[in-house]
Amino acid sequence: MFFGPMPLQTLLFDAAGTLIRPAEAVGKTYALHALRQGLVAEPEAIMQAFRVAWQETPPPLYPAGQTPADDDRGWWRALVGDVFGRVLGAPLAERTLEALFSGLYLHYAQPQAWNVFDDVVPALEDLSRDHRLLVLSNFDRRLHSILAGHDLLRFFAQVIISSEVGAAKPNPRMFQAALAAAGCLPQEALHIGDDAKCDLAGAQSCEIHAFHVKRPESGLGVLVQKVRAGAYSGLH
């Protein structure tokens, strides 16, 4: 029996890499903060170590119903320690690590540490006219003030972050939390993100439509065109 197309109701947006990006190269920022602690490391070496550590460090995951008391601060601290341990060839002293990490953690809590991609505001202005928009991000509570500082919160009904879910994308619990918050079915939602595993595969595993952000060829301008063309209206 044919019931007709199921309209797209809800758009779920990843944050870092999709809406915002670091204003300065991560390797350079880490190197400058390390220098304040008397540590000399090349930005390129830091960036290489960061990529490896990021890939090898399991995302935070807690039993259902539990969330981290420290808002995932400990996870980020361990990651920073891993990065510099790889670059310098030895673990940092605890006192040095805490001072270095605290500076970096506070830096990335500031809105000015992030830039908004040029195509974001025009796309959100268009899509928010007739869709419910949510943020679905592997981030912590710092994201709220970052988005507020860039005047982006006005577009979103809710911001769902991994540190408040107790799991990170591509874990289905993140997408289930978003669907519950939006009050919609998977086929009525579209997730937008830049990570092939966390965003694209994660959403599709939950039967949610997905748009892979790959600038410049596939940015949010292309997303708007596809949504307006009805590309994500599935059949019920």
C-alpha positions as CSV (number, residue, x, y, z in Angstrom):
1,M,0.0,0.0,0.0
2,F,1.4,3.4,-0.9
3,F,1.2,6.1,1.8
4,G,3.1,8.8,0.0
5,P,6.3,10.6,0.9
6,M,7.2,11.0,4.6
7,P,8.2,14.7,5.0
8,L,11.5,15.7,6.4
9,Q,10.9,17.4,9.8
10,T,14.1,17.5,11.7
11,L,17.7,18.4,10.8
12,L,20.5,17.3,13.1
13,F,23.8,19.3,12.8
14,D,27.2,18.2,13.9
15,A,29.2,21.1,15.4
16,A,33.0,21.0,15.0
17,G,33.9,20.5,11.4
18,T,30.4,21.2,10.2
19,L,29.2,24.5,11.8
20,I,32.5,25.7,13.4
21,R,36.2,25.1,13.1
22,P,39.3,26.2,15.2
23,A,40.3,29.7,14.3
24,E,43.9,28.7,14.5
25,A,45.6,25.5,13.4
26,V,45.4,23.0,16.3
27,G,49.1,22.2,16.1
28,K,50.1,25.9,16.4
29,T,47.8,26.4,19.4
30,Y,49.1,23.4,21.2
31,A,52.7,24.4,20.5
32,L,52.1,27.9,21.9
33,H,50.6,26.6,25.1
34,A,53.3,24.1,25.4
35,L,56.0,26.8,25.1
36,R,54.4,28.6,28.1
37,Q,55.3,25.5,30.1
38,G,58.9,25.4,28.8
39,L,58.1,22.7,26.2
40,V,59.3,23.0,22.6
41,A,57.4,21.1,20.0
42,E,56.8,21.6,16.3
43,P,53.2,22.3,15.3
44,E,53.4,19.8,12.5
45,A,54.7,17.0,14.8
46,I,51.9,17.9,17.3
47,M,49.3,17.7,14.6
48,Q,50.5,14.3,13.4
49,A,50.5,13.0,17.0
50,F,47.0,14.5,17.5
51,R,45.6,12.7,14.5
52,V,47.0,9.3,15.7
53,A,45.9,9.8,19.3
54,W,42.4,10.9,18.1
55,Q,42.0,7.8,16.0
56,E,43.4,5.4,18.7
57,T,41.6,6.8,21.7
58,P,38.1,5.2,22.3
59,P,35.3,7.8,22.6
60,P,33.8,8.3,26.0
61,L,31.2,5.7,26.8
62,Y,29.3,5.2,30.1
63,P,26.5,2.8,31.1
64,A,23.1,3.9,30.0
65,G,21.6,6.5,32.2
66,Q,25.1,7.7,33.5
67,T,27.0,10.7,32.4
68,P,30.5,11.9,33.3
69,A,30.7,14.1,36.5
70,D,33.6,16.0,34.9
71,D,31.9,16.8,31.6
72,D,34.5,14.6,29.8
73,R,37.3,16.9,31.0
74,G,39.3,13.8,32.1
75,W,39.0,12.3,28.6
76,W,40.4,15.4,27.0
77,R,43.2,15.6,29.5
78,A,44.3,12.1,28.7
79,L,44.2,12.9,25.0
80,V,46.5,15.9,25.5
81,G,48.8,13.9,27.6
82,D,48.9,11.2,24.9
83,V,49.7,13.8,22.2
84,F,52.6,15.3,24.0
85,G,53.9,12.0,25.2
86,R,54.2,10.9,21.6
87,V,55.8,14.2,20.5
88,L,58.3,14.4,23.3
89,G,59.0,10.7,23.7
90,A,58.1,10.6,27.4
91,P,55.1,11.3,29.6
92,L,54.7,14.8,31.0
93,A,55.0,15.4,34.7
94,E,51.5,15.6,36.2
95,R,52.0,19.2,37.3
96,T,53.1,20.2,33.8
97,L,50.3,18.3,32.1
98,E,47.7,19.9,34.3
99,A,48.9,23.4,33.6
100,L,49.2,22.8,29.9
101,F,45.8,21.1,29.6
102,S,44.0,23.7,31.7
103,G,45.2,26.4,29.4
104,L,44.1,24.5,26.3
105,Y,40.8,23.6,27.8
106,L,40.0,27.2,28.7
107,H,41.2,28.4,25.3
108,Y,38.8,26.1,23.4
109,A,35.9,27.2,25.6
110,Q,36.2,30.7,24.2
111,P,34.0,31.6,21.2
112,Q,36.9,33.5,19.6
113,A,38.9,30.3,19.4
114,W,36.4,29.1,16.8
115,N,35.3,30.4,13.4
116,V,31.9,29.8,11.8
117,F,32.0,28.5,8.2
118,D,30.8,31.0,5.7
119,D,27.9,28.9,4.5
120,V,26.5,28.2,7.9
121,V,24.3,31.2,8.7
122,P,22.7,31.5,5.2
123,A,21.8,27.7,5.3
124,L,20.4,27.9,8.9
125,E,18.3,31.0,8.1
126,D,16.8,29.1,5.1
127,L,16.3,25.7,6.7
128,S,15.0,26.9,10.1
129,R,12.0,28.5,8.4
130,D,10.2,25.2,8.0
131,H,12.3,22.6,9.8
132,R,13.2,21.8,13.4
133,L,17.0,22.1,13.9
134,L,19.0,20.5,16.6
135,V,22.8,20.2,17.3
136,L,24.1,16.7,17.8
137,S,27.7,16.9,18.7
138,N,30.5,14.9,20.3
139,F,31.4,17.8,22.5
140,D,30.9,19.0,26.1
141,R,29.1,21.8,27.8
142,R,31.6,24.4,26.4
143,L,29.7,24.1,23.2
144,H,26.7,26.0,24.5
145,S,28.8,29.2,25.2
146,I,30.7,28.8,21.9
147,L,27.5,28.7,19.9
148,A,26.0,31.5,21.9
149,G,29.0,33.6,21.3
150,H,28.6,33.3,17.6
151,D,24.8,33.9,17.8
152,L,24.0,30.5,16.5
153,L,21.8,29.2,19.3
154,R,18.8,31.1,18.0
155,F,18.5,28.6,15.1
156,F,18.3,25.5,17.3
157,A,15.6,24.0,19.4
158,Q,18.1,22.0,21.4
159,V,21.8,21.2,21.7
160,I,22.6,17.6,22.4
161,I,26.1,16.8,23.4
162,S,27.9,13.5,24.1
163,S,29.0,14.4,27.6
164,E,25.3,14.8,28.6
165,V,24.2,11.6,26.8
166,G,27.1,9.4,28.2
167,A,27.9,8.2,24.7
168,A,29.4,9.6,21.5
169,K,28.6,9.2,17.8
170,P,28.4,6.8,16.1
171,N,26.9,5.1,19.2
172,P,23.1,4.8,18.5
173,R,22.3,6.3,21.9
174,M,23.3,9.7,20.5
175,F,20.9,9.5,17.6
176,Q,18.2,8.0,19.8
177,A,18.5,10.9,22.1
178,A,18.1,13.3,19.2
179,L,15.0,11.6,17.9
180,A,13.4,11.5,21.3
181,A,14.1,15.3,21.8
182,A,12.7,16.1,18.3
183,G,9.7,13.7,18.7
184,C,10.2,12.3,15.2
185,L,10.8,9.0,13.4
186,P,14.2,8.2,11.9
187,Q,12.8,8.6,8.4
188,E,11.7,12.1,9.2
189,A,15.2,13.2,10.3
190,L,18.4,14.2,8.5
191,H,21.8,14.3,10.1
192,I,24.5,16.6,8.7
193,G,28.1,16.1,9.5
194,D,31.7,15.9,8.2
195,D,32.8,12.6,9.7
196,A,32.2,9.6,7.6
197,K,32.1,7.2,10.5
198,C,30.6,9.2,13.3
199,D,28.1,11.2,11.3
200,L,27.4,9.4,8.0
201,A,27.6,5.8,9.0
202,G,26.3,6.5,12.5
203,A,23.1,8.1,11.3
204,Q,22.5,5.5,8.5
205,S,22.9,2.7,11.0
206,C,19.8,4.2,12.8
207,E,17.9,4.6,9.5
208,I,18.3,8.3,9.6
209,H,19.1,10.2,6.4
210,A,22.6,11.6,6.3
211,F,24.4,14.4,4.4
212,H,28.2,14.2,4.3
213,V,29.8,17.7,4.5
214,K,32.9,17.7,2.4
215,R,33.8,21.3,1.6
216,P,34.2,22.9,-0.9
217,E,32.3,20.5,-3.2
218,S,29.6,19.5,-0.7
219,G,28.9,22.3,1.8
220,L,25.7,23.6,3.4
221,G,24.7,25.4,0.2
222,V,24.4,22.0,-1.5
223,L,22.5,20.7,1.5
224,V,19.9,23.4,1.1
225,Q,19.5,22.6,-2.6
226,K,19.0,18.9,-1.8
227,V,16.5,19.6,1.0
228,R,14.5,22.0,-1.2
229,A,14.5,19.4,-4.0
230,G,12.9,16.8,-1.7
231,A,15.9,14.5,-1.8
232,Y,15.3,13.3,1.7
233,S,11.5,12.6,1.6
234,G,11.5,8.9,2.0
235,L,8.5,6.5,1.5
236,H,6.6,5.2,4.5
